[in-house]
Amino acid sequence: MSSYFTDLARQYIDGEWRPGSGSWDIIDFNPYDNEKLASITIATADEVDAAYRAAERAQKQWAATNPYARRAVFEKALRLVEEREEEIGEAIVAELGGTRLKAAFELHLAKEFLREAVHLALRPEGRIIPSPVDGKENRVYRVPVGVVGVISPFNFPFLLSLKSVAPALALGNGVVLKPHQNTPIVGGTLVAKILEDAGLPGGLLNVVVTDIAEIGDAFIEHPVPKVISFTGSDKVGRHVATVCAANFKRSVLELGGNSALVVLDDADVDYAVDAAVFSRYVHQGQVCMAANRVLVDRSVADEFTEKFVAKVATLKVGDPRDPSTVIGPVINSSQADAVSGVVEQALAEGATALVRGSVRDNLVEPSVLTGLPADSALLRQEVFGPVAFLVPFDGEEEAVRLVNDTPYGLSGAVHTGDVERGVNFAKQIDTGMFHVNDGTVHDEPIVPFGGEKHSGLGRLNGDTMLDAFTTQKWISVQHGRSGFPF
């Protein structure tokens, strides 16, 4: 087992590794075999305050630091991730039940986002804007917001913590990170350790491992952070946004999805099957962009369904440490119960199980369901597990209506032999992202990432990081003399 789980099972506040002062511990379990990985005494509201105050103190000098010097920290962090890739991969497999394939996928993206953070340090640019007043010069500066609070999820914790933490720091902010309770090391203290070893000054990044049962809304209500970057469910996201608005904070929300992968009548069926199986079952379906629904034109539905079911039957379920495993455990027993409940509800509503996977502890085998009633709530909600709904349709117009018939709007994909037909289809879908002849699960460092409707507010990646983690300041200079009316 990685030494990370013994060495990093602490809070990281003001450049110091210290125990929490709460009255209870968060126990970090391996979801595959329930081995205890670590025990972390939780942080209290006082420690959240100490973390934010430390970030506030350190941030002023950091913002004044030459951006080329800031950039060097992220260049070193990237080298450290490359050097420690095997250890980090082992930690991903152990703490969140990620397969070897998933760990490699997450690490690849994490390195890409660190490379972008290197460039982001130099990205802010000011402007000089004309004035209708003679002799006046209008300067617009792009400045850090100050301190950013980051709340990261359990499914891609290393990537999704770094995705907000690294850009916020690169742009001159201080950060306090609260990782998910199920992934406190990979999503929290491991990120702090890498940046500490890369030379980030103490106090700029703080990690508090805690629970709302202990701190309530202290993390998001605190007066210091000006932006809260949250990745998680729309239910919690709604609460975060409400509290932020009441406290005059900006929120950046990357929330759930109910993406559809659409197979039109002229699609390459074999290729569409491969894309659909990956899009639904990658990381046990615990992906916000996963294809919950697979919509297939009735003219190719029989062929697609036969091939889809056959491919799903080949997916190996089991120990994520085994390189041949495709589907490992879901994150915890409540998630396993929730996925089982979805399948049972679907069958009770009249659906047919083409594949019905069994459940053993946190190992949930894949299921494929069809014939769900058109008005079923299951077709409109996010299902965070290895369950696919196959839905036939008649023609493009009906497909567009079905894809949009959900409160979510994150990702999606369409398969067709005509690329421009696919693009025209994509334009009619109310999502932040949509892909032609590909899967639904994609993230790239410089392309705006985010959703519409209940799938979030704001965007991350590339230049949108400037909108998320900086603000604009107007300073005017009167080179002549203004005239005043009195």
N, C-alpha and C positions, 0 to 999 in steps of 0.2 A: 504494500500500500504506500502511496506517495507520502513523503514527509510533510507535504503541504497540510495534511489534515491534523498533524500535531503542532507544527510550527506556526500555522496561521489561524488557529482557532481562538482568535482574540479580536478585540476592537482595535482600530487604528485611528487615533485622534491626536491631532497636533504633532504629528511626526513620531508618536510613541505607540508601541504595541502594549496594550494593557487589557486586563480583564474588565468585563462589564460589572456594574454594581447592582444589577437587578437581582430579584429574589428567586429567579428560576433560570433554567438553562434551555437553550435550543439544542436538540439532539439531531445531529446530521447523520442520516442513514443512507446506506447504499440501497437503492430501490429494488435491485435484483435479488440480493440475498439477505437484506435487512441487517447487514453488518453495521455496527456503530462506527462511524468514521471520526466523529469529533463531537465534543460537547462545548458549547459557547455560552457563558453567562451573558444574558442580554443587556443591552444598553438601555438606560433610563432616559426620561425626557431631559434630565440634567446633562447627560452625556451628549444627547442630540444638540443641546444648546452649546456645550463646549466645542463640539465639532464645527458648528456653524460659526461660532466666534473665532475659532482658529483660522478657518478659511477666510473670514472677513479680514483678519489681521494680516494674513500672508498675501492676500490678493493684490493690494495696492502696489507693493514692490514688484510682484510678478508681472502686473500689467505694464509697469514702467521698464521691465527688462526688454532688451533688444529682441525682437521676434526671431532673429537668427539664432540667438542663444536658446530661446524657448524651443525652437525647431530641433535643436540637438538632442533634447530629452527624448523626443519621440523617435528620432533616428536610433538612439540607443535602445529604447524600449522594443522597437521592431527587431533589432539584433538579438535581444534577450529572449523574445518569444521564439525566434528561429532556433536559438541554442537550446531552449527548454521545451521544444515542441513535443518530444516524446513524453516527458513528465506531465505536461499540461493535458495532453491527450488522455493519459491514464487517469488523471483527475476527472476529466469530463465523463469517461466511461464509468468511473466509480460513483461519482456524486449524483449524476442525473440519469444514469442508465443509458447513456448515448452509445450507439454502436461504434465500432472502429471507423466505419464510413462516415458517420455523423460527426465524430470528433475531428476527422480530417477536414470535412466540409466547414465546420465552425472555425477551425484554426486558419484555414485558407482565407476565409472572409475577414477574420480578425486582423490578419497581417495586411490585407488590402486596405482596411479602414485605418490602420496605423500609418500606412504609407500616405494616405490622404491627409491625415492629421499633420504630418510633416509639412505638406504644402499649405495646409490651412493657416498655419501660423503667419504666413506672409500674405494672406489673401485680403485682409481688410484694407480698403482704399478710401481716402477722403475725396471730396468733390468741392469745387468752387462754382457757385451758382450765381448767375447774373441777378442784379437788384434793380428795381425801378428807381431807386434813390441814388442820385449822383454821389460819387465818391465812396459808395458802400461796397464792401467785399463780403460775400456770404460764404463762409466755410462750413462744410458739413463733415464732421468727424464720425468714424465708425469706432465705437468704444465697447469694451466688455460690459456685460450687464452687472458684473460684480461677483455674486456667488450663485451657483446652480445646484439645486437638489436633484438627484437622479435616483429613480426607483426602478430596479430592473427585474425581469421575470425569471422563471426557472427553466424555460425550454432551451434558450441559447444564451445562457447567463454570461459567459466570457465575452462573446461577441457583442451582446446588446448592452452590457455595462460599458465596455470600451467605446461603443458607437456614440454614446453621449459624453462620457467622461473625457476621452482624448480630445475631441474637438473643442469642448468647453474650456479645457485647460490650455490648448494650443492658442485659443483666441484671447487668453489673458484672464480668465476667470478662476476663482476657487471653486471647489466641488465638494459636496458631501454625498456619498453614495450609500443607499440602503438596498442591499441585495435581498432577493427572495429568501424566506426562511429555509426552504428546501435546498438552496444552493449558495450558502453563505461564503464558501471558500472560492469556488470557481467564479462566481458572480460578484465577489466582493473583495476579500482580503488578498486573494491572488493578484487581482488587478493592482491593488495598492502596493504589493511587494514588488511587482515588475517595475512600476513607475518610481518607487523609492530607489530601487537598484539602478534605475536609469538616470538618477540624479535630480529628480523632482524635489524642490525644496520642501521641507517639512511644513505641515499645516495646510498646504494647498489642496491636497486630496485627503479626505477623511472617510472612513468606512464605519458605519454603525450597524451592527447586527442586532436587530430588535424585532418587535412585533407590535401591531396596533393595539393588542390587548394590554400592552405595557405603556405605550406612549400616546395612544389615541391619535389625534391629528397634529401632534407637535411637530412632526417632520415637515408638513406642508403649510402649517399656520405660522411657523417661526418667522419673525420679521426680517431676518437677514437675506434668505434667498429671494432673488427677483424672478427666477424661472424654475419651474418644476418640470422635469422631463420624466414622463411615466410611460412604461410599457407594460401592458397587462389587459385585463378584461374591461369591457365597456361599462360594466356595473361599477367597478371601482374607479374607472376613469371619469365617470360622471361625477362621482363624489370629489375626486381630486380637482376637477375643473371648477366645481361649485365653491369649494373652499378657497381655491386660488383666486377666483373672481372676487369673492368677498374680502380678500386681503390684498387686492390690487397687484396680483402676480400674473405673469404669463404662464400658461401651461402648454406644453408640447405633448400631445397624446398619441401614442401608437397603440391602437386597441385591437380588438378581435376582428375576425372576418368570417364570412360564409361564402367563400369563393366557389365559382363554378368553372369547370372545364367543359367546353362545348365542342361537340364533334359534328360538323356539318356533313351534308350528304356527299361532298366531293373530297373528304379527308382521306389521308393515308391512314387506314384503320390500324395497322400494326404499330405504326409510329405513335398514333394517338393513344393506343393502349399503354405503351411504355411510359408516355408522358403522364397519363392519368394515374397509373399505379404509383409512380414516384411521387406525384403531387399529392396523393391522398395518404400514402403510408410512410413517407420519410419521417424519421424520428417518432414513429408510432402515431403519426397524425397530430402530434403536439406542436403544430406550427400555425401561426395566425393566418398565413397565406395558403394553407392546405386546401385542396379541392374537396370540400365537403360533399358537393354535388357534382355528378358527372352526367351532363345532358347530351343525349345522343339522338340524331335525326332518325326517325323511325325506319327509314329506308336502309340504314346500316346497323340498326340496333341489335339484331340477332347475331350478326357476325361479331360486332364489337363486344357484346355481352359474353359470348362464348370464349373469346380470346382473353378478355379482362379477367373473367373468373379463373381461367386456366393459369394465367400468370400469377394471380393472387395466391393460388394454391401452392405455388413454388416458393413463396417467401418464408424463409426460415425464421422461426420465433425461438428466442432463448437467451443464453448468456451473452451479454453485449461484449464480453471480452473475446469471444470467438469471432475471428474475422469474417466467417461466413454468415453470421447472424445479420439479418436485415431488420427484424423487429425485436427490440429489447423491451424492458419494462416501462410502463407509464410511471410517473413521478412518485405516486403514493397510492395508498389503498382507497382513499376517497375518490381519486381520479378513476381508478379501476372500477369502483362501484358506479360512478356516474356514467361511464361508457357502457357498462352492462345494462344500466337503466335505460339508456337511449335505445339499445337493441330491443329490450323487452317492450318498451313503449311502442316502438315501430311495429313490432309483430302484433301487439294488442290492437293497433289501429288498422291492421289488415295487410301489412307489408309481407312480402315473401323473402325468406332468407336464401339467397343463392349460395352463400357461404356464411356459416355461423360459427365464429370462433369461440373456443372455450376460454375461461379465465382461471388462471392459477396464480394466486397471490397477486403480484402486480404485472404479471405477464398476461396481456390481453391479445389473443389471436385476432387476425383480421376478420371482419365481417363485410359481406356485400348484400345490400338489401335493395329490393325493387318493389314497385306497386304501392308505394306509400301514397295515401290520399293527398290530392292536390292542396287541400287546406291544412295539412298537418303542420303544426308549429315546428316540428323537427326540421323541415325543409328551410326554415327561415332563421334558425339559430346556429350558433357555432358549436360544433362537436369536436372536442379536443381529444381525439383518440382514433384508433384504426377502424373506422366504420365508413363505408362508402354508400351513398344513395345513388342508384342509377335511375335516371328519369328520361323517358322518351319524349320527343316533341315532333310536331309537324310543321316544318318550315322555319325560316329565319325569324319571322315576326313573332311567332310564339316563343322561340328560344330567347329573344331579347326580353320579352315580358317575364319569362321565368327567371332569367338571370337577375333581373332587377327587383324581383319580388322578395326582398329581404331588407331588414333595416341596416345591413352592413354594406360596405363598399370598399373593400381593400384591394384584392387582386382578382385575377381570373385569366382564362386562356381560351382561345378558339382555334380549332384545327380545320383547315380548308386547303384545297389545291390551288386556290387563287389568293395570293397575298393581299391584294387590294380589297377583295371581298372581306377578308379577315379584318383589315384596318377599318373599313366602314362599319363592320359589326362592332368592333371595339369602341368606336366613337359613340355608340348608342348606349353603352353600359356606364352606370353611375358608380365608377370606381376611381380610386387614385392611380391604379396601375392595371394594365391589361396586356397580355402577351399573345402574339400570333404564332401559331405552330411551335409551341413550346409548353413547358410546365407552368404552374401557377406560383411556384416558390422561387423567387429571385430577389437578390439584393446586390446593388453595385455602389461603389463608393461615391460616385459623382452624379448619380441620377436621383432626382427627388423621390423620396420614399415616404408614403403615407396614404391615408385613406379618406374616403368621404363618408357621409352619414354617420352611423354609430362606430365607424372604424377609426375615428380619431380627428384630431385638430392639428394643423401644421404639417410640416415636412422636415425630414432629416436628410443628410448626405449632401456633399458638394457645397455649392454656394448657398443652399438653404440653411446650412449650419450658421451662416452669418445672421440670417433672420432669426434663428432660434436662440443664439447665445450672445449676440451683440445688440446694441441699440445705436441710434443716430443722434448726434448732438450738433445743434446749429450754433456757431459762433460767428457774429458779424463784427466787422471792423469798419469804422467810419474814417476814411482817410482825409476827408475834407471836414466840413462842419454842417451838421444837420440844422434845419430850421424848425423851430417849435412854435406852435400857434399861440402860446402865452408864456 
